[in-house]
Amino acid sequence: MPHISIKHFPRPFTETEKADLVASLTETVTRIFDVDPGAVSIAVEPVEPSLWTRQVHIPDIDEKARLLWKQPDYSHPLPATPPAPAEGTR
């Protein structure tokens, strides 16, 4: 404990980017949770944009909204970001 799970649109990462992400997240989590770095695990899972609503938005954002400390803001889309789910689908 703790475990961090990141879901994102597929993209290539350099070894430097991977190492930077792991180091940055590990430093923050160990400081905030007051744990040793060996207690932290990090999963990074690519999700195709066409599957984002069904595999991520509905189960992890809508259905677990009470757990979110930061809500997404789809009004500022990143490249290849699908539009926000249509009303009634989220």
N, C-alpha and C positions, 0 to 999 in steps of 0.2 A: 504494500500500500504506500503511496497512492498510484493509481493507474491512469494514464492520460490516453484518450482515444481521439485521434484526429481523422476526419473524413474530408476528402477534398476531390476536386475534379482532377483527373489524371494529368500528370505533367512529369517530365524528367527532372530529377534532382541530382546535382553534383554531390560528390562525397563531402565537399566542403559545406554545402548547404545542409546536408543531413547532419553532419557533426555540429554545425552551428545551432540548428534547431534543437537537437538533443541536449547540447550543453546549456543553451538558454533556458529551456523548459526545466531541465533538471535543477539548475541553480535556483530558479524561482520557486519551484515546488519544495525543494529541500529547505529553503529559507522559511517559506510560509507555513509548511506543515511540521517543521522542526524534525526532519528525518534524515537519515544518511542517504547518500546518492544511490546506494545499492538497493534501497527500498522502492525506488521509482521505476516504473515500467512505462514505455511509450509505444503505442501502436499507431501506424500511419496507413490509412486504407484509401486507395483511390476508388472513386465511384463515378461512373459514367454520367454525364449531364442528363441524359434521357431517363436515368433511373433515380436521380437525386430526390425528387418529390416522394416517390414510393419507398425508397430505401433509407432516406435520411430525414427529409423534412417532416413527414408525417410521424414516424415512430420516435425520432430523437428530438425534434423541435416542438411540434404541436402536442404530441401526447405526453411529453415530459416538460412542458413549458414551466411548470413550478420549480424545476431544477435549474433552469437557465439563469445565469448571472449576467449574461449579455445576450440580447435578442439580435437576430440578423436584421440588416437593413437592406433589402433588395432594391431600394430606390437608387442605389449606387452600384450597379452591376459591374463585375469584373469581366474581362474578355471571356467569351464562351459561357457566360452565366445564363442559364435559362430564366425566363420570366418567373416572377413569383407565382406560386400555385393559384389557379383560378378559384374564385369563391366556391365553396362547397367541396373542394378537394383537399382542403387542409384543415 
